[in-house]
Amino acid sequence: MVTLITSAIRLFTVFLFGSLGEIITEKSGHLNLGTPGVMCFGGIGGCIGISLAVDMVGVDNGFISGFIIILFAIIFTILFGSLVGLLYSFLTVTLRANQNITGLAITTFGGAGANFLGRRISNAQLLMNTANKYYGAMFGITDQSPSGVRLFFGYGFLVYLALIIAILAYFFFKKTKTGLRLRAVGESPSTADAAGVNVAKYRYLATIVGSAIAGLGGLTYVMVHMHGAFEQAVSIESLGWLAVALVIFSIWRPNICIFGSFIFALLFQLPSSGIFSVGFVGAEILNTVPYVVTIIILIITSIFGGKNVQPPQALGTNYFREDR
């Protein structure tokens, strides 16, 4: 059971990063269906950063090399994710392209781009060694450590970083003036514009920041869940769609997203856990449960939910100031 929970928490981080990035983006009124592609680019961008850092300092030079490797991974992941978010914002805010079509195009482009860039990374074994050394667990925790210790402290820094970002996002939307303005842009951009809020600026920033955070989900998938097997970066796309579905499951709230991400990860890991025997059909049914639950919640909130459990009113629509 401890093994199932620890593996679920590692996967939960992927979902949490991806869904948090999408929540921040959607709060501005942008429906970015390109999040799976953003996560693909973030994952492969982090691998490129690690590859460059390993070539510079190696993997066995103590604290300094570890710090540089981690720093390069974060910088390149954020850079790649932000650039894709900038591209999406330019197409949908400046050029006013259709958000759904643009997002789907970015998802397709993200999978192909990650595959293309991944083939140009040569030091695969070093990446795997780096993953095991710097992204596997903090505090020197090993598989021989007591189960209670492994349950709370047996993870890499990305797990704790995701939780910190989720808590900060919750307080950002609830307690800060900027967060309230961003929510106003997503609810009624014309009203926010009339109040002096720069709608284009807020949508640009929300999408870029959200894409940077979603990109960290891709890095977590490659370095934590896949132990440095960067050639699997393309498979992030399927988890990216689950992260988008999780936004609906968590009714656009970062705090609920924490629990929803864990539930999704637990359900996703159950078929391979060996806790109970299921055939191929049973495993496939279990894998569909998160989607089914999401649909049920969407139906319930649409029929019975109040305004506080609905998506932003302007979600998926471009803003034309001259129509105000």
KOLLUMMAR-389012 format. One line per field, with one value per residue: x, y, z of N, C-alpha, C in turn; residue in three letters. Coordinates in steps of 0.2 Angstrom, whole numbers. Layout:
! residues N
n.east X|...
n.north Y|...
n.up Z|...
ca.east X|...
ca.north Y|...
ca.up Z|...
c.east X|...
c.north Y|...
c.up Z|...
rest ala|...
***
This chain:
! residues 324
n.east 4|10|19|11|4|16|20|9|9|20|16|5|10|13|0|-4|4|1|-13|-14|-7|-16|-28|-24|-23|-36|-43|-41|-49|-45|-46|-35|-32|-20|-12|-7|2|11|16|23|33|39|44|54|61|67|75|84|90|96|104|114|119|125|135|143|146|146|141|145|151|148|138|138|137|125|116|117|113|100|95|97|88|76|75|76|65|54|57|54|41|35|37|29|17|17|17|4|-4|-1|-7|-20|-24|-18|-19|-32|-36|-45|-48|-49|-45|-32|-26|-27|-19|-7|-5|-4|8|17|19|25|36|43|47|55|65|70|77|89|96|110|116|109|110|117|107|98|105|106|93|89|98|96|83|75|73|72|82|90|82|79|74|75|72|61|43|34|42|46|34|31|43|49|52|56|61|52|40|36|38|27|16|18|16|3|-4|0|-6|-19|-21|-17|-28|-38|-35|-27|-26|-22|-25|-39|-42|-38|-47|-59|-56|-58|-71|-79|-73|-76|-81|-71|-61|-68|-66|-53|-43|-31|-35|-28|-15|-16|-21|-11|-1|-6|-8|6|12|5|7|21|21|13|23|32|26|28|42|43|36|45|58|55|44|46|60|70|69|69|64|52|44|34|23|18|7|-5|-7|-8|-20|-28|-25|-31|-44|-45|-46|-59|-64|-59|-66|-61|-53|-38|-35|-44|-39|-27|-32|-39|-30|-22|-32|-34|-21|-20|-30|-25|-14|-18|-21|-8|-3|-4|-11|-24|-30|-33|-39|-35|-46|-52|-42|-42|-55|-53|-44|-52|-60|-57|-60|-74|-79|-76|-85|-97|-96|-96|-109|-117|-113|-117|-131|-135|-126|-120|-115|-102|-96|-95|-87|-76|-85|-82|-74|-65|-68|-64|-58|-65|-62|-68|-81|-86
n.north -6|6|8|10|22|31|30|35|48|54|53|61|74|78|79|89|101|102|105|116|125|126|131|143|149|148|156|168|168|161|147|135|122|118|113|100|99|109|104|93|100|107|96|91|102|104|92|95|106|100|91|100|106|94|91|102|102|89|75|71|80|85|97|109|105|98|108|117|108|106|119|123|114|119|132|130|122|131|141|135|131|144|151|144|147|161|161|155|165|176|172|171|182|194|191|186|173|158|150|136|129|134|129|115|114|117|107|96|100|101|87|82|91|88|75|77|85|78|67|73|73|67|61|50|40|47|57|48|44|56|59|49|53|67|69|60|57|67|72|60|48|31|15|7|14|17|14|24|36|36|39|52|59|54|59|69|86|93|88|94|107|109|108|119|129|127|131|144|149|148|157|168|170|172|182|193|209|209|195|196|205|197|187|194|198|186|183|194|203|215|223|223|230|242|246|250|240|231|221|213|212|205|193|189|188|178|167|164|163|152|142|140|135|123|117|112|101|92|91|85|73|66|66|61|52|44|42|48|44|51|49|46|57|61|54|61|68|61|62|75|78|73|82|93|89|88|101|104|95|99|111|123|128|130|124|113|106|100|89|82|79|70|60|56|52|41|32|30|23|12|0|-6|-8|-21|-24|-29|-41|-38|-40|-36|-29|-25|-16|-7|-1|4|14|23|29|42|51|48|52|65|69|67|76|88|88|88|100|109|108|109|117|133|149|150|138|137|138|152|165|171|161|154|163|176|193|208|224|235|231|233
n.up 0|4|-6|-17|-14|-13|-26|-33|-28|-34|-47|-45|-44|-57|-63|-55|-57|-71|-71|-62|-70|-80|-74|-69|-82|-87|-78|-83|-94|-105|-114|-114|-124|-128|-117|-115|-125|-121|-109|-115|-122|-111|-103|-112|-114|-101|-100|-110|-104|-93|-99|-105|-93|-87|-96|-94|-80|-75|-65|-53|-44|-32|-21|-29|-43|-42|-39|-50|-61|-57|-57|-71|-77|-72|-77|-91|-93|-89|-98|-111|-109|-106|-118|-127|-122|-124|-138|-140|-134|-142|-154|-150|-143|-149|-163|-163|-165|-166|-151|-147|-159|-160|-148|-150|-161|-155|-146|-154|-161|-150|-146|-158|-158|-146|-149|-160|-154|-144|-150|-152|-141|-133|-122|-115|-104|-94|-91|-85|-74|-68|-65|-56|-46|-42|-43|-38|-23|-8|7|8|8|6|-2|8|20|34|32|35|35|22|16|18|16|5|-8|-23|-25|-33|-30|-18|-22|-31|-22|-14|-24|-28|-15|-15|-26|-23|-12|-20|-29|-20|-11|-16|-24|-38|-41|-40|-50|-61|-61|-63|-77|-83|-80|-85|-97|-103|-93|-84|-92|-94|-81|-80|-81|-90|-101|-111|-107|-95|-99|-107|-97|-88|-96|-100|-88|-83|-93|-90|-78|-81|-89|-80|-75|-86|-85|-72|-75|-84|-77|-64|-64|-75|-73|-80|-93|-107|-120|-119|-118|-127|-123|-113|-117|-116|-102|-100|-106|-96|-85|-90|-89|-76|-71|-72|-64|-52|-50|-54|-44|-35|-22|-21|-32|-27|-20|-30|-40|-33|-32|-45|-49|-41|-45|-58|-56|-50|-58|-61|-49|-42|-31|-32|-42|-59|-75|-93|-98|-86|-81|-91|-89|-77|-80|-86|-77|-70|-81|-82|-70|-70|-80|-74|-63|-70|-76|-65|-58|-68|-69|-55|-48|-41|-45|-40|-43|-57|-73|-78|-85|-97|-103|-116|-126|-137|-134|-140|-140|-147|-148|-136
ca.east 0|14|22|5|3|21|20|3|11|25|12|0|14|12|-6|-5|7|-3|-20|-13|-6|-22|-32|-22|-24|-43|-46|-41|-54|-42|-46|-29|-32|-13|-8|-3|8|15|19|28|39|42|48|60|66|70|80|90|94|100|110|119|122|129|141|147|149|146|136|148|155|145|133|138|135|118|113|117|109|93|94|96|82|70|76|74|58|50|58|51|34|33|38|23|12|18|14|-3|-6|0|-12|-27|-25|-16|-22|-38|-37|-50|-44|-49|-41|-25|-24|-26|-13|-1|-4|-1|15|21|21|30|42|46|50|61|71|72|81|95|99|114|119|103|112|118|101|94|108|104|86|90|102|94|75|72|71|76|84|93|78|80|69|76|70|54|38|31|47|46|27|31|49|53|51|61|59|47|33|35|37|20|11|19|13|-4|-6|1|-11|-26|-21|-17|-34|-43|-33|-23|-29|-20|-29|-46|-43|-37|-54|-63|-55|-61|-78|-82|-67|-78|-82|-64|-58|-71|-63|-46|-39|-28|-37|-23|-9|-18|-22|-4|3|-9|-6|13|14|1|11|27|19|12|29|35|23|32|48|41|35|51|63|53|39|50|67|75|68|66|61|44|41|28|18|15|1|-11|-8|-10|-28|-31|-24|-36|-50|-44|-48|-66|-65|-58|-71|-57|-50|-31|-35|-47|-35|-23|-35|-41|-24|-20|-37|-33|-15|-21|-34|-21|-9|-21|-21|-2|-1|-4|-15|-29|-29|-38|-37|-34|-52|-53|-37|-44|-60|-51|-41|-57|-64|-56|-64|-81|-80|-76|-91|-102|-96|-98|-116|-120|-112|-120|-138|-137|-121|-121|-110|-95|-93|-95|-81|-77|-91|-79|-69|-65|-70|-59|-61|-65|-63|-72|-88|-89
ca.north 0|12|9|13|29|35|31|40|55|56|55|67|80|79|82|96|106|103|107|122|130|127|135|150|152|149|161|174|168|158|139|133|115|116|111|93|101|113|99|90|105|108|91|90|108|103|88|99|110|95|89|105|106|88|92|107|101|82|73|69|86|88|101|114|102|97|115|119|104|108|126|123|111|123|138|128|120|137|145|132|132|151|152|141|151|167|159|155|172|180|170|172|189|199|190|184|166|153|147|129|127|136|125|108|114|117|100|92|103|99|80|81|94|85|69|79|88|72|63|77|73|61|58|47|37|52|59|44|44|62|58|45|56|73|70|54|58|72|70|54|43|26|10|3|18|15|16|31|41|36|41|59|63|50|62|74|93|95|87|100|114|109|109|127|133|127|135|151|151|148|164|174|172|174|188|198|213|206|189|198|208|192|184|199|198|180|184|199|207|222|226|224|235|249|248|252|234|230|214|209|211|200|187|187|186|172|161|163|160|145|138|139|130|117|114|109|95|88|89|80|66|63|65|58|47|40|41|51|41|57|47|45|64|62|51|66|71|58|64|82|79|72|88|98|87|89|108|104|91|104|117|129|130|127|120|106|103|96|82|79|77|63|54|54|48|35|28|29|18|6|-6|-8|-9|-27|-25|-34|-44|-36|-42|-31|-26|-22|-11|-1|2|8|20|28|32|49|54|47|56|72|71|67|82|93|88|90|107|113|108|111|121|140|153|149|132|137|141|159|166|173|156|152|169|182|200|213|230|239|229|235
ca.up 0|4|-13|-21|-12|-15|-34|-34|-26|-39|-53|-44|-45|-64|-64|-51|-61|-77|-70|-60|-75|-84|-70|-70|-89|-88|-74|-87|-100|-110|-114|-118|-125|-129|-111|-116|-129|-117|-105|-119|-123|-104|-102|-116|-112|-95|-102|-114|-99|-89|-104|-106|-87|-86|-101|-91|-73|-73|-61|-47|-41|-26|-21|-34|-49|-42|-39|-57|-65|-55|-60|-78|-78|-70|-81|-98|-93|-88|-104|-116|-107|-107|-126|-130|-119|-128|-145|-139|-132|-148|-159|-148|-140|-154|-169|-161|-168|-162|-145|-147|-164|-158|-143|-152|-165|-151|-143|-160|-162|-144|-146|-163|-157|-141|-152|-164|-150|-140|-154|-153|-134|-134|-116|-111|-98|-89|-89|-81|-68|-65|-63|-50|-40|-40|-43|-35|-16|-4|13|9|9|1|-1|15|25|36|27|37|33|14|14|19|14|0|-14|-25|-23|-37|-27|-13|-26|-33|-16|-13|-29|-27|-10|-16|-31|-19|-9|-25|-32|-15|-6|-19|-29|-45|-42|-41|-57|-66|-61|-67|-84|-85|-80|-89|-99|-105|-87|-82|-96|-92|-74|-81|-81|-96|-103|-115|-103|-90|-102|-109|-92|-85|-101|-100|-81|-83|-97|-87|-72|-84|-92|-74|-75|-91|-82|-67|-78|-87|-72|-58|-65|-80|-71|-85|-100|-110|-126|-117|-117|-131|-119|-108|-120|-113|-95|-101|-106|-89|-82|-92|-86|-68|-70|-71|-58|-46|-51|-55|-37|-34|-16|-23|-37|-24|-18|-36|-43|-30|-33|-52|-49|-37|-50|-64|-53|-47|-62|-61|-42|-40|-25|-33|-49|-64|-82|-97|-98|-80|-81|-96|-86|-71|-82|-89|-71|-70|-86|-81|-64|-72|-84|-69|-59|-75|-77|-58|-57|-73|-67|-48|-45|-41|-49|-38|-46|-64|-76|-80|-90|-104|-105|-123|-130|-138|-132|-145|-137|-151|-147|-129
c.east 4|17|17|5|9|22|15|5|16|21|7|4|13|6|-7|-2|3|-9|-19|-12|-12|-27|-31|-24|-32|-46|-46|-46|-51|-43|-41|-29|-25|-9|-5|3|13|19|24|34|42|46|54|64|70|76|86|94|98|106|116|123|127|135|145|150|149|141|139|153|152|139|132|135|127|114|112|113|101|91|93|90|76|70|73|67|53|51|54|43|31|33|31|17|11|15|7|-7|-6|-5|-19|-29|-24|-19|-29|-40|-42|-46|-44|-45|-34|-22|-23|-20|-7|0|-1|7|19|23|26|36|46|50|56|67|74|77|88|99|103|116|113|105|114|112|97|98|107|97|86|93|99|86|71|69|75|78|87|89|79|74|69|73|63|49|35|36|46|39|27|37|52|52|56|58|53|40|31|34|30|15|12|16|6|-7|-5|-4|-18|-26|-20|-24|-39|-41|-29|-27|-28|-24|-36|-47|-42|-44|-59|-62|-58|-68|-82|-76|-69|-79|-75|-60|-61|-68|-56|-41|-37|-29|-31|-17|-11|-19|-15|-1|1|-7|1|15|11|5|18|26|17|18|32|32|26|38|48|40|41|56|61|49|43|57|72|74|65|63|54|41|35|22|15|8|-5|-13|-10|-17|-31|-30|-29|-43|-51|-46|-55|-68|-64|-62|-66|-54|-43|-31|-38|-43|-30|-26|-37|-35|-22|-25|-35|-27|-16|-25|-30|-16|-12|-20|-14|1|0|-8|-21|-28|-35|-35|-36|-40|-53|-48|-39|-50|-58|-48|-46|-61|-63|-60|-72|-83|-81|-82|-97|-102|-98|-105|-119|-119|-116|-128|-139|-132|-123|-115|-103|-92|-94|-89|-82|-81|-88|-74|-70|-67|-65|-62|-60|-67|-68|-80|-91|-94
c.north 6|13|12|20|33|36|35|47|58|58|61|74|82|82|88|101|107|107|114|127|131|131|142|153|153|154|168|174|164|150|137|125|113|114|105|95|105|109|95|94|106|103|90|96|107|97|91|103|106|93|94|106|100|89|97|105|93|81|71|74|89|93|106|111|100|103|117|115|105|114|126|119|115|129|136|126|127|141|142|133|139|153|150|145|158|166|159|161|177|179|172|179|194|198|187|178|162|150|139|126|128|131|118|108|114|110|96|94|101|92|79|85|91|79|71|82|82|68|67|77|66|57|55|44|42|56|55|44|51|62|55|49|62|74|65|55|63|68|63|48|37|21|6|7|16|18|23|37|42|40|49|63|59|53|68|81|95|94|92|106|114|111|117|131|133|131|142|154|152|155|170|175|174|181|194|202|211|200|191|201|202|188|188|199|191|180|188|204|214|226|228|230|242|251|250|246|232|222|210|208|206|193|184|184|179|166|159|160|153|140|136|134|123|113|110|102|90|86|84|73|63|61|61|52|42|39|43|48|47|55|46|52|64|59|55|68|68|61|72|83|77|78|93|96|88|96|108|100|95|110|123|132|126|122|113|102|98|89|79|76|70|58|52|50|41|30|26|24|12|-1|-10|-9|-16|-29|-29|-36|-42|-38|-35|-26|-22|-16|-5|2|7|15|25|31|39|53|54|51|63|74|71|74|88|94|90|98|112|113|111|116|129|143|151|142|131|140|148|160|168|167|154|157|174|188|205|220|234|237|230|240
c.up 0|-3|-18|-20|-14|-23|-36|-33|-31|-45|-52|-45|-53|-66|-60|-55|-67|-76|-67|-65|-79|-80|-70|-77|-90|-84|-78|-93|-105|-109|-118|-118|-127|-123|-112|-120|-125|-112|-109|-120|-116|-102|-106|-115|-106|-96|-106|-109|-95|-93|-104|-99|-85|-90|-97|-84|-71|-68|-54|-44|-35|-26|-27|-41|-48|-42|-47|-62|-63|-58|-67|-80|-77|-75|-88|-98|-93|-95|-110|-115|-109|-115|-129|-128|-123|-135|-145|-138|-138|-153|-157|-146|-146|-160|-169|-165|-163|-157|-145|-153|-163|-153|-145|-157|-161|-148|-148|-161|-156|-144|-152|-161|-152|-144|-156|-159|-146|-143|-154|-146|-134|-128|-112|-105|-92|-87|-84|-74|-64|-62|-56|-44|-38|-40|-40|-28|-13|3|14|10|4|2|5|21|28|32|29|35|25|12|14|16|8|-7|-16|-23|-27|-34|-22|-16|-28|-28|-15|-18|-29|-21|-11|-21|-28|-16|-14|-27|-26|-11|-9|-24|-36|-46|-44|-48|-62|-66|-64|-74|-87|-85|-85|-92|-101|-99|-84|-86|-95|-85|-74|-81|-89|-98|-106|-111|-98|-93|-105|-103|-89|-90|-100|-93|-81|-87|-94|-82|-75|-86|-86|-73|-80|-88|-77|-70|-81|-82|-66|-60|-70|-79|-76|-92|-104|-117|-125|-116|-121|-127|-114|-110|-117|-106|-95|-102|-100|-85|-84|-89|-79|-66|-68|-65|-51|-46|-51|-49|-36|-27|-17|-28|-33|-23|-25|-40|-40|-31|-40|-52|-46|-42|-56|-62|-51|-51|-62|-54|-39|-34|-26|-41|-54|-71|-86|-97|-92|-79|-85|-93|-81|-74|-85|-83|-70|-75|-84|-75|-66|-76|-79|-65|-64|-76|-70|-57|-62|-72|-60|-45|-46|-45|-47|-40|-53|-67|-77|-85|-97|-106|-112|-128|-131|-136|-138|-142|-140|-150|-140|-129
rest met|val|thr|leu|ile|thr|ser|ala|ile|arg|leu|phe|thr|val|phe|leu|phe|gly|ser|leu|gly|glu|ile|ile|thr|glu|lys|ser|gly|his|leu|asn|leu|gly|thr|pro|gly|val|met|cys|phe|gly|gly|ile|gly|gly|cys|ile|gly|ile|ser|leu|ala|val|asp|met|val|gly|val|asp|asn|gly|phe|ile|ser|gly|phe|ile|ile|ile|leu|phe|ala|ile|ile|phe|thr|ile|leu|phe|gly|ser|leu|val|gly|leu|leu|tyr|ser|phe|leu|thr|val|thr|leu|arg|ala|asn|gln|asn|ile|thr|gly|leu|ala|ile|thr|thr|phe|gly|gly|ala|gly|ala|asn|phe|leu|gly|arg|arg|ile|ser|asn|ala|gln|leu|leu|met|asn|thr|ala|asn|lys|tyr|tyr|gly|ala|met|phe|gly|ile|thr|asp|gln|ser|pro|ser|gly|val|arg|leu|phe|phe|gly|tyr|gly|phe|leu|val|tyr|leu|ala|leu|ile|ile|ala|ile|leu|ala|tyr|phe|phe|phe|lys|lys|thr|lys|thr|gly|leu|arg|leu|arg|ala|val|gly|glu|ser|pro|ser|thr|ala|asp|ala|ala|gly|val|asn|val|ala|lys|tyr|arg|tyr|leu|ala|thr|ile|val|gly|ser|ala|ile|ala|gly|leu|gly|gly|leu|thr|tyr|val|met|val|his|met|his|gly|ala|phe|glu|gln|ala|val|ser|ile|glu|ser|leu|gly|trp|leu|ala|val|ala|leu|val|ile|phe|ser|ile|trp|arg|pro|asn|ile|cys|ile|phe|gly|ser|phe|ile|phe|ala|leu|leu|phe|gln|leu|pro|ser|ser|gly|ile|phe|ser|val|gly|phe|val|gly|ala|glu|ile|leu|asn|thr|val|pro|tyr|val|val|thr|ile|ile|ile|leu|ile|ile|thr|ser|ile|phe|gly|gly|lys|asn|val|gln|pro|pro|gln|ala|leu|gly|thr|asn|tyr|phe|arg|glu|asp|arg
***
